[in-house]
Amino acid sequence: MKRILQILLKFMGRPTCEEVNRFLAEYVEGTLPDDVRVKFDRHLSHCKCCGPFLDDYRSTIKFANSSQDIAIPEKLADSTIEFLRSHLKDA
Amino acid sequence: MIARLVNDPEEAESLMQETFLQAFQRLDTFRREAKFTTWLYAIGINLARAQRRKLQRMVPLSDEDVERLQPTFSYGMFQESPVAWDPHKLAVRKERHTLVHDAIRKLPEDYREVLTLRDIEEYGTEEVAKMLGISSGAVRVRLHRARQALKKLLDTHFV
């Protein structure tokens, strides 16, 4: 069944799930050429696997981004500034 | 960035000072074709790598582990249908923060660096490529694999 679907998609010039997955980073980044992006959009809006996968892939990026919002400890900032001051003075 | 890569305030302090010191001593090697901050980051990344190799407190995943965390395909289709994350499990923000943070720490160094610089520090692909001394294509491939590995690690908590 999968083999037939693969041949059919190739015949219709449409990407498979594997092809969509391979270029998912570029798709999310918005760097795919317009004609390819349109094909990906169509695939992603219909595919029961790739659509949810993309949603969670995007969530992964969002969570990674918000997981490490650590502030530089005050002591670290102070000592670094102090270090730079003393070395610039010596130079 | 150094604080994120080494996860230890004291170590970060020492590495940050060493980074500035090395930059200052090697100022004559700085070529203006790259941004100063990119050059400074590259020095910091190299020092953090060397330090981590020395300490190796936590054994991260291997490249083979990352390979196993990638989705697999048969005839171009997903071999196993991905299961979507449960919105209720995602809603517990405090716990999620820790889970994601710990999962990122498990990634191999190469993958963690790219993910940190692109998805957390939000540097562009070209700039990350310069910082790490690899091609933009390699950054994209590594980033994609890192995200997919991270997603798979989080699947156990969020599905």
gemmi code that builds the backbone of each chain (N, CA, C; Angstrom):
import gemmi

chains = {
    "A": [
        ("MET", (0.832, -1.216, 0.000), (0.000, 0.000, 0.000), (0.864, 1.262, 0.000)),
        ("LYS", (1.873, 1.266, 0.919), (2.764, 2.429, 1.013), (3.533, 2.603, -0.286)),
        ("ARG", (3.952, 1.492, -0.860), (4.718, 1.519, -2.114), (3.869, 2.147, -3.237)),
        ("ILE", (2.615, 1.770, -3.286), (1.711, 2.304, -4.335), (1.532, 3.808, -4.140)),
        ("LEU", (1.335, 4.198, -2.865), (1.141, 5.614, -2.550), (2.387, 6.429, -2.930)),
        ("GLN", (3.547, 5.847, -2.654), (4.804, 6.525, -2.991), (4.904, 6.757, -4.503)),
        ("ILE", (4.576, 5.726, -5.281), (4.633, 5.836, -6.752), (3.635, 6.891, -7.232)),
        ("LEU", (2.456, 6.864, -6.628), (1.393, 7.807, -6.995), (1.817, 9.258, -6.732)),
        ("LEU", (2.400, 9.479, -5.549), (2.845, 10.833, -5.179), (3.945, 11.310, -6.125)),
        ("LYS", (4.843, 10.400, -6.457), (5.940, 10.741, -7.363), (5.380, 11.103, -8.739)),
        ("PHE", (4.423, 10.311, -9.183), (3.783, 10.530, -10.482), (3.089, 11.901, -10.511)),
        ("MET", (2.492, 12.287, -9.385), (1.765, 13.562, -9.311), (2.688, 14.738, -8.971)),
        ("GLY", (3.968, 14.439, -8.790), (4.934, 15.497, -8.475), (4.777, 16.052, -7.079)),
        ("ARG", (4.247, 15.209, -6.180), (4.041, 15.650, -4.789), (5.068, 15.003, -3.867)),
        ("PRO", (5.444, 15.717, -2.794), (6.474, 15.158, -1.901), (5.923, 14.057, -0.988)),
        ("THR", (6.792, 13.138, -0.612), (6.417, 12.111, 0.376), (6.662, 12.686, 1.776)),
        ("CYS", (6.226, 11.947, 2.785), (6.457, 12.383, 4.174), (7.969, 12.524, 4.434)),
        ("GLU", (8.734, 11.588, 3.911), (10.182, 11.603, 4.149), (10.826, 12.852, 3.533)),
        ("GLU", (10.360, 13.217, 2.326), (10.914, 14.421, 1.670), (10.521, 15.680, 2.444)),
        ("VAL", (9.288, 15.702, 2.928), (8.843, 16.857, 3.726), (9.676, 16.943, 4.997)),
        ("ASN", (9.886, 15.787, 5.625), (10.645, 15.776, 6.882), (12.076, 16.251, 6.682)),
        ("ARG", (12.674, 15.843, 5.569), (14.086, 16.189, 5.315), (14.276, 17.708, 5.237)),
        ("PHE", (13.259, 18.411, 4.765), (13.393, 19.867, 4.600), (12.517, 20.652, 5.582)),
        ("LEU", (12.176, 20.018, 6.697), (11.287, 20.669, 7.671), (11.923, 21.916, 8.300)),
        ("ALA", (13.242, 21.852, 8.552), (13.926, 23.015, 9.153), (13.841, 24.212, 8.210)),
        ("GLU", (14.070, 23.962, 6.917), (13.991, 25.040, 5.925), (12.549, 25.545, 5.797)),
        ("TYR", (11.583, 24.627, 5.899), (10.163, 25.014, 5.818), (9.819, 25.948, 6.979)),
        ("VAL", (10.223, 25.551, 8.179), (9.931, 26.354, 9.369), (10.649, 27.705, 9.288)),
        ("GLU", (11.856, 27.682, 8.742), (12.672, 28.897, 8.622), (12.139, 29.816, 7.512)),
        ("GLY", (11.323, 29.255, 6.630), (10.771, 30.041, 5.516), (11.754, 30.263, 4.392)),
        ("THR", (12.704, 29.347, 4.223), (13.722, 29.538, 3.178), (13.508, 28.629, 1.964)),
        ("LEU", (12.389, 27.916, 1.926), (12.134, 27.062, 0.761), (11.639, 27.917, -0.405)),
        ("PRO", (11.970, 27.546, -1.630), (11.422, 28.273, -2.782), (9.887, 28.201, -2.765)),
        ("ASP", (9.226, 29.233, -3.285), (7.761, 29.314, -3.210), (7.044, 28.083, -3.756)),
        ("ASP", (7.516, 27.589, -4.920), (6.809, 26.454, -5.525), (6.903, 25.200, -4.647)),
        ("VAL", (8.043, 25.023, -3.972), (8.214, 23.861, -3.084), (7.354, 24.052, -1.832)),
        ("ARG", (7.350, 25.284, -1.307), (6.573, 25.566, -0.094), (5.076, 25.268, -0.312)),
        ("VAL", (4.581, 25.632, -1.491), (3.165, 25.379, -1.795), (2.877, 23.876, -1.753)),
        ("LYS", (3.797, 23.077, -2.324), (3.620, 21.616, -2.308), (3.662, 21.077, -0.880)),
        ("PHE", (4.577, 21.654, -0.080), (4.687, 21.235, 1.331), (3.411, 21.618, 2.094)),
        ("ASP", (2.908, 22.837, 1.841), (1.684, 23.300, 2.517), (0.546, 22.320, 2.269)),
        ("ARG", (0.431, 21.939, 1.011), (-0.661, 21.039, 0.622), (-0.510, 19.693, 1.339)),
        ("HIS", (0.719, 19.182, 1.333), (0.970, 17.896, 1.990), (0.667, 17.985, 3.492)),
        ("LEU", (1.177, 19.059, 4.109), (1.047, 19.191, 5.566), (-0.403, 19.386, 6.016)),
        ("SER", (-1.208, 20.017, 5.166), (-2.591, 20.260, 5.580), (-3.440, 18.985, 5.467)),
        ("HIS", (-2.984, 18.026, 4.674), (-3.770, 16.805, 4.501), (-3.217, 15.588, 5.237)),
        ("CYS", (-1.897, 15.571, 5.431), (-1.257, 14.355, 5.957), (-1.507, 14.194, 7.466)),
        ("LYS", (-2.029, 13.024, 7.840), (-2.354, 12.778, 9.254), (-1.105, 12.582, 10.104)),
        ("CYS", (0.024, 12.289, 9.451), (1.278, 12.111, 10.195), (2.069, 13.422, 10.261)),
        ("CYS", (2.266, 14.038, 9.094), (3.152, 15.214, 9.029), (2.563, 16.462, 9.711)),
        ("GLY", (1.231, 16.625, 9.642), (0.598, 17.805, 10.250), (0.862, 17.855, 11.757)),
        ("PRO", (0.438, 16.800, 12.494), (0.705, 16.795, 13.945), (2.194, 16.805, 14.275)),
        ("PHE", (2.997, 16.130, 13.413), (4.450, 16.115, 13.666), (4.995, 17.540, 13.599)),
        ("LEU", (4.548, 18.300, 12.608), (5.011, 19.689, 12.466), (4.587, 20.529, 13.678)),
        ("ASP", (3.349, 20.319, 14.148), (2.877, 21.080, 15.321), (3.801, 20.852, 16.521)),
        ("ASP", (4.147, 19.573, 16.758), (4.997, 19.261, 17.910), (6.448, 19.686, 17.671)),
        ("TYR", (6.865, 19.666, 16.417), (8.222, 20.137, 16.053), (8.317, 21.633, 16.379)),
        ("ARG", (7.273, 22.362, 16.037), (7.249, 23.811, 16.346), (7.202, 24.048, 17.853)),
        ("SER", (6.417, 23.229, 18.545), (6.351, 23.357, 20.009), (7.722, 23.096, 20.626)),
        ("THR", (8.440, 22.114, 20.062), (9.784, 21.792, 20.571), (10.682, 23.028, 20.490)),
        ("ILE", (10.622, 23.727, 19.348), (11.441, 24.934, 19.164), (11.030, 25.999, 20.191)),
        ("LYS", (9.711, 26.161, 20.342), (9.194, 27.181, 21.265), (9.598, 26.861, 22.709)),
        ("PHE", (9.476, 25.599, 23.086), (9.809, 25.212, 24.459), (11.308, 25.340, 24.717)),
        ("ALA", (12.099, 24.963, 23.716), (13.560, 25.101, 23.865), (13.894, 26.567, 24.094)),
        ("ASN", (13.258, 27.411, 23.311), (13.517, 28.846, 23.396), (13.170, 29.411, 24.767)),
        ("SER", (12.075, 28.928, 25.343), (11.648, 29.509, 26.623), (12.182, 28.743, 27.836)),
        ("SER", (12.862, 27.613, 27.581), (13.303, 26.801, 28.716), (14.559, 27.342, 29.376)),
        ("GLN", (15.293, 28.129, 28.651), (16.602, 28.507, 29.177), (16.728, 30.019, 29.376)),
        ("ASP", (15.602, 30.641, 29.710), (15.678, 32.086, 29.905), (16.315, 32.385, 31.262)),
        ("ILE", (17.586, 31.979, 31.360), (18.297, 32.211, 32.618), (19.008, 33.557, 32.563)),
        ("ALA", (18.935, 34.270, 33.652), (19.640, 35.546, 33.715), (21.070, 35.267, 34.155)),
        ("ILE", (21.999, 36.066, 33.653), (23.387, 35.903, 34.099), (23.428, 36.282, 35.580)),
        ("PRO", (23.960, 35.404, 36.448), (24.011, 35.736, 37.878), (24.741, 37.075, 38.092)),
        ("GLU", (24.207, 37.837, 39.030), (24.757, 39.177, 39.281), (26.255, 39.126, 39.598)),
        ("LYS", (26.621, 38.110, 40.387), (28.025, 37.971, 40.794), (28.918, 37.760, 39.563)),
        ("LEU", (28.407, 36.956, 38.616), (29.166, 36.667, 37.400), (29.347, 37.935, 36.557)),
        ("ALA", (28.267, 38.704, 36.435), (28.346, 39.949, 35.667), (29.335, 40.920, 36.317)),
        ("ASP", (29.222, 41.057, 37.660), (30.097, 41.985, 38.390), (31.568, 41.587, 38.249)),
        ("SER", (31.833, 40.288, 38.445), (33.236, 39.867, 38.412), (33.819, 39.986, 37.005)),
        ("THR", (32.980, 39.789, 35.991), (33.469, 39.917, 34.613), (33.809, 41.376, 34.299)),
        ("ILE", (32.935, 42.268, 34.730), (33.194, 43.701, 34.502), (34.466, 44.128, 35.239)),
        ("GLU", (34.574, 43.644, 36.472), (35.761, 43.964, 37.283), (37.034, 43.444, 36.609)),
        ("PHE", (36.937, 42.217, 36.103), (38.062, 41.577, 35.415), (38.473, 42.405, 34.179)),
        ("LEU", (37.471, 42.825, 33.401), (37.769, 43.603, 32.187), (38.400, 44.948, 32.543)),
        ("ARG", (37.834, 45.582, 33.583), (38.369, 46.882, 34.018), (39.846, 46.767, 34.398)),
        ("SER", (40.144, 45.738, 35.210), (41.521, 45.614, 35.704), (42.483, 45.311, 34.554)),
        ("HIS", (42.050, 44.471, 33.594), (42.949, 44.133, 32.489), (43.109, 45.278, 31.501)),
        ("LEU", (42.038, 46.043, 31.304), (42.143, 47.177, 30.373), (43.038, 48.257, 30.967)),
        ("LYS", (42.989, 48.356, 32.304), (43.818, 49.342, 32.993), (45.301, 48.982, 32.829)),
        ("ASP", (45.577, 47.661, 32.956), (46.968, 47.187, 32.852), (47.535, 47.320, 31.435)),
        ("ALA", (46.626, 47.290, 30.435), (47.104, 47.226, 29.042), (47.786, 48.524, 28.590)),
    ],
    "B": [
        ("MET", (25.544, 32.911, 26.822), (25.700, 31.705, 26.020), (26.584, 30.686, 26.750)),
        ("ILE", (27.687, 31.166, 27.325), (28.572, 30.262, 28.059), (27.835, 29.665, 29.254)),
        ("ALA", (27.076, 30.499, 29.959), (26.326, 30.005, 31.114), (25.367, 28.895, 30.691)),
        ("ARG", (24.787, 29.018, 29.493), (23.860, 27.992, 29.003), (24.585, 26.713, 28.617)),
        ("LEU", (25.784, 26.868, 28.081), (26.507, 25.683, 27.622), (27.114, 24.870, 28.762)),
        ("VAL", (27.547, 25.547, 29.826), (28.210, 24.790, 30.888), (27.341, 24.511, 32.113)),
        ("ASN", (26.233, 25.281, 32.265), (25.290, 25.020, 33.357), (25.898, 25.049, 34.757)),
        ("ASP", (26.908, 25.835, 34.953), (27.509, 25.951, 36.282), (28.032, 27.377, 36.410)),
        ("PRO", (27.447, 28.168, 37.328), (27.812, 29.586, 37.426), (29.313, 29.834, 37.655)),
        ("GLU", (29.925, 29.012, 38.506), (31.356, 29.227, 38.801), (32.230, 28.919, 37.587)),
        ("GLU", (31.874, 27.843, 36.916), (32.607, 27.462, 35.715), (32.407, 28.528, 34.632)),
        ("ALA", (31.171, 29.016, 34.542), (30.846, 30.043, 33.544), (31.662, 31.306, 33.803)),
        ("GLU", (31.801, 31.655, 35.070), (32.564, 32.852, 35.432), (34.011, 32.719, 34.957)),
        ("SER", (34.590, 31.584, 35.267), (35.983, 31.383, 34.897), (36.150, 31.349, 33.366)),
        ("LEU", (35.201, 30.712, 32.685), (35.286, 30.622, 31.216), (35.060, 31.982, 30.549)),
        ("MET", (34.158, 32.754, 31.132), (33.884, 34.066, 30.551), (35.128, 34.959, 30.652)),
        ("GLN", (35.788, 34.903, 31.792), (37.010, 35.696, 31.972), (38.099, 35.215, 31.007)),
        ("GLU", (38.216, 33.897, 30.884), (39.225, 33.324, 29.997), (38.947, 33.720, 28.536)),
        ("THR", (37.662, 33.772, 28.192), (37.273, 34.167, 26.832), (37.729, 35.595, 26.541)),
        ("PHE", (37.428, 36.491, 27.462), (37.831, 37.887, 27.262), (39.348, 38.028, 27.226)),
        ("LEU", (40.005, 37.278, 28.094), (41.463, 37.345, 28.148), (42.079, 36.864, 26.830)),
        ("GLN", (41.572, 35.715, 26.345), (42.094, 35.180, 25.076), (41.800, 36.130, 23.912)),
        ("ALA", (40.600, 36.700, 23.928), (40.218, 37.634, 22.857), (41.162, 38.832, 22.862)),
        ("PHE", (41.434, 39.316, 24.071), (42.304, 40.479, 24.227), (43.717, 40.161, 23.729)),
        ("GLN", (44.206, 38.971, 24.096), (45.556, 38.578, 23.698), (45.661, 38.293, 22.196)),
        ("ARG", (44.521, 37.858, 21.605), (44.558, 37.473, 20.185), (43.885, 38.507, 19.285)),
        ("LEU", (43.772, 39.710, 19.806), (43.068, 40.758, 19.066), (43.650, 40.981, 17.662)),
        ("ASP", (44.959, 40.784, 17.527), (45.591, 41.002, 16.215), (45.195, 39.929, 15.188)),
        ("THR", (44.606, 38.807, 15.670), (44.187, 37.753, 14.729), (42.745, 37.969, 14.251)),
        ("PHE", (42.069, 38.954, 14.848), (40.673, 39.216, 14.454), (40.620, 39.851, 13.070)),
        ("ARG", (39.896, 39.167, 12.159), (39.734, 39.717, 10.806), (38.361, 40.360, 10.708)),
        ("ARG", (38.316, 41.516, 10.112), (37.073, 42.276, 10.122), (35.975, 41.712, 9.218)),
        ("GLU", (36.282, 40.600, 8.531), (35.237, 40.026, 7.671), (34.110, 39.390, 8.513)),
        ("ALA", (34.421, 39.022, 9.766), (33.382, 38.481, 10.657), (33.037, 39.548, 11.687)),
        ("LYS", (31.819, 39.418, 12.268), (31.430, 40.358, 13.317), (32.286, 40.072, 14.550)),
        ("PHE", (32.565, 41.108, 15.338), (33.388, 40.921, 16.531), (32.745, 39.915, 17.495)),
        ("THR", (31.405, 40.030, 17.642), (30.712, 39.127, 18.572), (30.793, 37.669, 18.097)),
        ("THR", (30.754, 37.465, 16.767), (30.856, 36.098, 16.232), (32.204, 35.502, 16.603)),
        ("TRP", (33.241, 36.315, 16.445), (34.609, 35.893, 16.774), (34.729, 35.583, 18.275)),
        ("LEU", (34.150, 36.464, 19.083), (34.187, 36.293, 20.536), (33.438, 35.022, 20.956)),
        ("TYR", (32.287, 34.782, 20.339), (31.500, 33.576, 20.614), (32.297, 32.329, 20.261)),
        ("ALA", (32.998, 32.380, 19.114), (33.768, 31.208, 18.679), (34.828, 30.857, 19.725)),
        ("ILE", (35.470, 31.874, 20.280), (36.472, 31.631, 21.325), (35.790, 31.007, 22.552)),
        ("GLY", (34.665, 31.587, 22.950), (33.921, 31.081, 24.114), (33.458, 29.642, 23.920)),
        ("ILE", (32.964, 29.331, 22.722), (32.472, 27.973, 22.435), (33.630, 26.973, 22.544)),
        ("ASN", (34.777, 27.327, 21.972), (35.928, 26.419, 22.019), (36.400, 26.174, 23.448)),
        ("LEU", (36.395, 27.234, 24.253), (36.811, 27.073, 25.656), (35.800, 26.212, 26.419)),
        ("ALA", (34.500, 26.446, 26.157), (33.463, 25.665, 26.838), (33.569, 24.191, 26.449)),
        ("ARG", (33.860, 23.929, 25.180), (34.015, 22.542, 24.715), (35.170, 21.863, 25.454)),
        ("ALA", (36.309, 22.564, 25.497), (37.497, 21.985, 26.135), (37.224, 21.701, 27.611)),
        ("GLN", (36.554, 22.650, 28.251), (36.246, 22.497, 29.672), (35.302, 21.322, 29.912)),
        ("ARG", (34.302, 21.202, 29.051), (33.330, 20.114, 29.222), (33.986, 18.758, 29.030)),
        ("ARG", (34.894, 18.706, 28.043), (35.599, 17.447, 27.798), (36.398, 17.040, 29.041)),
        ("LYS", (36.960, 18.082, 29.690), (37.770, 17.832, 30.876), (36.894, 17.298, 32.023)),
        ("LEU", (35.721, 17.864, 32.167), (34.887, 17.502, 33.312), (34.000, 16.274, 33.051)),
        ("GLN", (33.325, 16.270, 31.898), (32.436, 15.150, 31.525), (31.607, 14.640, 32.706)),
        ("ARG", (30.912, 15.590, 33.362), (30.138, 15.210, 34.540), (28.942, 14.325, 34.178)),
        ("MET", (28.286, 14.685, 33.076), (27.110, 13.921, 32.685), (27.388, 13.286, 31.327)),
        ("VAL", (27.150, 12.001, 31.226), (27.402, 11.342, 29.939), (26.229, 11.661, 29.010)),
        ("PRO", (26.490, 12.436, 27.958), (25.375, 12.776, 27.072), (25.051, 11.610, 26.138)),
        ("LEU", (24.010, 11.780, 25.372), (23.651, 10.764, 24.382), (24.752, 10.691, 23.328)),
        ("SER", (24.888, 9.543, 22.703), (25.871, 9.391, 21.635), (25.218, 9.744, 20.291)),
        ("ASP", (26.030, 9.828, 19.242), (25.484, 10.084, 17.904), (24.531, 8.958, 17.488)),
        ("GLU", (24.851, 7.745, 17.917), (23.985, 6.591, 17.588), (22.619, 6.745, 18.274)),
        ("ASP", (22.658, 7.259, 19.512), (21.387, 7.490, 20.225), (20.544, 8.515, 19.464)),
        ("VAL", (21.213, 9.579, 18.993), (20.493, 10.617, 18.245), (19.881, 10.006, 16.988)),
        ("GLU", (20.632, 9.115, 16.340), (20.126, 8.448, 15.130), (18.857, 7.651, 15.465)),
        ("ARG", (18.899, 6.963, 16.611), (17.739, 6.156, 17.011), (16.523, 7.027, 17.347)),
        ("LEU", (16.763, 8.279, 17.693), (15.661, 9.175, 18.057), (15.018, 9.855, 16.837)),
        ("GLN", (15.573, 9.604, 15.651), (15.018, 10.204, 14.434), (13.817, 9.377, 13.957)),
        ("PRO", (12.829, 10.020, 13.314), (11.717, 9.223, 12.770), (12.203, 8.334, 11.628)),
        ("THR", (11.561, 7.198, 11.454), (11.967, 6.296, 10.363), (10.841, 6.211, 9.328)),
        ("PHE", (11.245, 5.917, 8.104), (10.286, 5.927, 6.990), (10.372, 4.635, 6.198)),
        ("SER", (9.245, 4.276, 5.633), (9.218, 3.112, 4.751), (8.465, 3.539, 3.492)),
        ("TYR", (9.099, 3.382, 2.349), (8.551, 3.853, 1.068), (8.129, 5.328, 1.150)),
        ("GLY", (8.904, 6.118, 1.851), (8.638, 7.563, 1.920), (7.599, 7.961, 2.955)),
        ("MET", (6.946, 6.968, 3.613), (5.911, 7.281, 4.616), (6.458, 6.990, 6.019)),
        ("PHE", (5.874, 7.646, 7.015), (6.274, 7.363, 8.401), (6.079, 5.873, 8.691)),
        ("GLN", (7.102, 5.251, 9.282), (6.972, 3.836, 9.620), (5.942, 3.652, 10.744)),
        ("GLU", (6.014, 4.565, 11.714), (5.011, 4.576, 12.784), (4.375, 5.950, 12.813)),
        ("SER", (3.056, 6.004, 12.862), (2.399, 7.314, 12.889), (2.778, 8.062, 14.161)),
        ("PRO", (3.266, 9.312, 14.012), (3.619, 10.073, 15.224), (2.370, 10.352, 16.070)),
        ("VAL", (2.527, 10.251, 17.382), (1.393, 10.534, 18.282), (1.535, 11.977, 18.769)),
        ("ALA", (0.465, 12.742, 18.580), (0.523, 14.166, 18.953), (0.612, 14.345, 20.467)),
        ("TRP", (1.279, 15.411, 20.887), (1.403, 15.709, 22.310), (0.043, 16.080, 22.904)),
        ("ASP", (-0.110, 15.731, 24.169), (-1.350, 15.998, 24.886), (-1.336, 17.439, 25.421)),
        ("PRO", (-2.275, 18.272, 24.960), (-2.271, 19.688, 25.383), (-2.357, 19.861, 26.898)),
        ("HIS", (-3.045, 18.910, 27.584), (-3.166, 19.025, 29.054), (-1.813, 18.840, 29.736)),
        ("LYS", (-1.019, 17.907, 29.187), (0.305, 17.667, 29.775), (1.244, 18.842, 29.502)),
        ("LEU", (1.042, 19.491, 28.371), (1.893, 20.636, 28.023), (1.591, 21.851, 28.878)),
        ("ALA", (0.371, 21.856, 29.439), (-0.081, 23.051, 30.159), (0.651, 23.266, 31.476)),
        ("VAL", (1.221, 22.204, 32.051), (1.903, 22.348, 33.349), (3.271, 22.980, 33.085)),
        ("ARG", (3.273, 24.297, 33.072), (4.433, 25.035, 32.570), (5.707, 24.829, 33.385)),
        ("LYS", (5.577, 24.824, 34.703), (6.769, 24.759, 35.551), (7.525, 23.443, 35.337)),
        ("GLU", (6.757, 22.370, 35.311), (7.369, 21.058, 35.128), (7.958, 20.956, 33.712)),
        ("ARG", (7.238, 21.501, 32.761), (7.681, 21.456, 31.365), (9.050, 22.111, 31.206)),
        ("HIS", (9.210, 23.227, 31.866), (10.457, 23.985, 31.819), (11.638, 23.092, 32.216)),
        ("THR", (11.474, 22.370, 33.315), (12.545, 21.479, 33.802), (12.772, 20.313, 32.847)),
        ("LEU", (11.686, 19.727, 32.359), (11.813, 18.578, 31.451), (12.569, 18.950, 30.179)),
        ("VAL", (12.218, 20.098, 29.620), (12.863, 20.537, 28.369), (14.335, 20.862, 28.636)),
        ("HIS", (14.579, 21.544, 29.726), (15.946, 21.911, 30.098), (16.819, 20.664, 30.255)),
        ("ASP", (16.295, 19.662, 30.967), (17.050, 18.419, 31.191), (17.265, 17.655, 29.879)),
        ("ALA", (16.247, 17.659, 29.022), (16.368, 16.935, 27.740), (17.437, 17.591, 26.861)),
        ("ILE", (17.499, 18.908, 26.864), (18.526, 19.608, 26.073), (19.920, 19.234, 26.579)),
        ("ARG", (20.048, 19.130, 27.883), (21.363, 18.776, 28.476), (21.817, 17.379, 28.076)),
        ("LYS", (20.863, 16.526, 27.726), (21.216, 15.157, 27.335), (21.783, 15.085, 25.920)),
        ("LEU", (21.504, 16.093, 25.106), (21.945, 16.040, 23.700), (23.478, 16.056, 23.612)),
        ("PRO", (24.030, 15.368, 22.601), (25.490, 15.445, 22.418), (25.910, 16.897, 22.180)),
        ("GLU", (27.137, 17.189, 22.553), (27.679, 18.548, 22.491), (27.393, 19.276, 21.161)),
        ("ASP", (27.705, 18.609, 20.028), (27.538, 19.230, 18.704), (26.100, 19.682, 18.479)),
        ("TYR", (25.176, 18.839, 18.931), (23.760, 19.136, 18.712), (23.281, 20.224, 19.673)),
        ("ARG", (23.757, 20.137, 20.907), (23.334, 21.119, 21.927), (23.810, 22.525, 21.538)),
        ("GLU", (25.035, 22.594, 20.995), (25.578, 23.904, 20.598), (24.713, 24.562, 19.524)),
        ("VAL", (24.393, 23.768, 18.489), (23.602, 24.321, 17.383), (22.217, 24.739, 17.876)),
        ("LEU", (21.597, 23.875, 18.673), (20.263, 24.180, 19.190), (20.283, 25.422, 20.083)),
        ("THR", (21.318, 25.527, 20.906), (21.434, 26.689, 21.805), (21.589, 27.977, 20.997)),
        ("LEU", (22.490, 27.932, 20.008), (22.761, 29.161, 19.247), (21.592, 29.556, 18.340)),
        ("ARG", (20.916, 28.563, 17.729), (19.828, 28.882, 16.789), (18.487, 29.105, 17.499)),
        ("ASP", (18.079, 28.135, 18.309), (16.715, 28.194, 18.853), (16.612, 28.943, 20.178)),
        ("ILE", (17.726, 29.058, 20.892), (17.649, 29.770, 22.175), (18.233, 31.173, 22.040)),
        ("GLU", (19.455, 31.249, 21.517), (20.083, 32.568, 21.337), (19.553, 33.270, 20.084)),
        ("GLU", (18.928, 32.524, 19.208), (18.283, 33.031, 17.985), (19.241, 33.715, 17.006)),
        ("TYR", (20.445, 33.159, 16.878), (21.368, 33.639, 15.842), (20.963, 33.029, 14.508)),
        ("GLY", (21.295, 33.710, 13.419), (20.963, 33.212, 12.091), (21.853, 32.023, 11.717)),
        ("THR", (21.389, 31.265, 10.741), (22.122, 30.063, 10.321), (23.552, 30.393, 9.881)),
        ("GLU", (23.699, 31.454, 9.087), (25.026, 31.812, 8.563), (25.988, 32.154, 9.700)),
        ("GLU", (25.465, 32.898, 10.669), (26.320, 33.331, 11.777), (26.740, 32.148, 12.651)),
        ("VAL", (25.799, 31.233, 12.883), (26.121, 30.033, 13.666), (27.184, 29.213, 12.928)),
        ("ALA", (27.046, 29.139, 11.602), (28.025, 28.396, 10.792), (29.425, 28.978, 10.990)),
        ("LYS", (29.506, 30.307, 11.003), (30.811, 30.962, 11.205), (31.353, 30.691, 12.601)),
        ("MET", (30.468, 30.766, 13.601), (30.906, 30.543, 14.992), (31.460, 29.135, 15.181)),
        ("LEU", (30.805, 28.174, 14.541), (31.188, 26.774, 14.759), (32.188, 26.269, 13.724)),
        ("GLY", (32.437, 27.083, 12.696), (33.381, 26.682, 11.655), (32.867, 25.535, 10.802)),
        ("ILE", (31.550, 25.501, 10.561), (30.969, 24.465, 9.691), (30.106, 25.149, 8.632)),
        ("SER", (29.631, 24.392, 7.638), (28.830, 25.003, 6.574), (27.396, 25.268, 7.057)),
        ("SER", (26.688, 26.151, 6.346), (25.286, 26.441, 6.701), (24.441, 25.181, 6.560)),
        ("GLY", (24.758, 24.390, 5.535), (24.022, 23.136, 5.330), (24.181, 22.216, 6.532)),
        ("ALA", (25.406, 22.145, 7.058), (25.662, 21.286, 8.222), (24.899, 21.803, 9.442)),
        ("VAL", (24.803, 23.134, 9.574), (24.038, 23.714, 10.691), (22.579, 23.282, 10.584)),
        ("ARG", (22.009, 23.380, 9.373), (20.584, 23.038, 9.191), (20.328, 21.557, 9.496)),
        ("VAL", (21.210, 20.698, 8.977), (21.034, 19.249, 9.189), (21.140, 18.928, 10.682)),
        ("ARG", (22.182, 19.476, 11.332), (22.414, 19.199, 12.756), (21.253, 19.735, 13.601)),
        ("LEU", (20.793, 20.930, 13.243), (19.692, 21.554, 13.982), (18.417, 20.710, 13.877)),
        ("HIS", (18.130, 20.264, 12.653), (16.926, 19.463, 12.423), (16.987, 18.160, 13.217)),
        ("ARG", (18.149, 17.528, 13.204), (18.309, 16.269, 13.936), (18.222, 16.509, 15.449)),
        ("ALA", (18.788, 17.630, 15.897), (18.729, 17.970, 17.324), (17.281, 18.202, 17.757)),
        ("ARG", (16.529, 18.925, 16.937), (15.129, 19.197, 17.281), (14.321, 17.905, 17.314)),
        ("GLN", (14.568, 17.025, 16.329), (13.806, 15.777, 16.275), (14.166, 14.872, 17.448)),
        ("ALA", (15.452, 14.869, 17.828), (15.872, 14.065, 18.983), (15.223, 14.624, 20.252)),
        ("LEU", (15.236, 15.955, 20.376), (14.636, 16.599, 21.541), (13.132, 16.304, 21.601)),
        ("LYS", (12.489, 16.404, 20.460), (11.048, 16.119, 20.388), (10.772, 14.687, 20.861)),
        ("LYS", (11.587, 13.754, 20.380), (11.392, 12.345, 20.748), (11.619, 12.134, 22.249)),
        ("LEU", (12.634, 12.813, 22.802), (12.891, 12.698, 24.244), (11.696, 13.227, 25.042)),
        ("LEU", (11.063, 14.274, 24.507), (9.928, 14.875, 25.218), (8.640, 14.088, 25.009)),
        ("ASP", (8.590, 13.276, 23.933), (7.397, 12.463, 23.661), (6.984, 11.649, 24.892)),
        ("THR", (7.983, 11.099, 25.600), (7.673, 10.234, 26.745), (6.926, 10.997, 27.842)),
        ("HIS", (7.121, 12.300, 27.900), (6.441, 13.099, 28.936), (5.131, 13.721, 28.439)),
        ("PHE", (5.082, 14.030, 27.157), (3.964, 14.842, 26.661), (2.894, 14.074, 25.873)),
        ("VAL", (3.162, 12.800, 25.548), (2.154, 12.054, 24.768), (1.113, 11.484, 25.714)),
    ],
}
model = gemmi.Model(1)
for chain_id, residues in chains.items():
    chain = gemmi.Chain(chain_id)
    for i, (resn, *xyz) in enumerate(residues, 1):
        res = gemmi.Residue()
        res.name, res.seqid = resn, gemmi.SeqId(i, " ")
        for name, pos in zip(("N", "CA", "C"), xyz):
            atom = gemmi.Atom()
            atom.name, atom.element = name, gemmi.Element(name[0])
            atom.pos, atom.b_iso = gemmi.Position(*pos), 0.0
            res.add_atom(atom)
        chain.add_residue(res)
    model.add_chain(chain)
structure = gemmi.Structure()
structure.add_model(model)
structure.setup_entities()
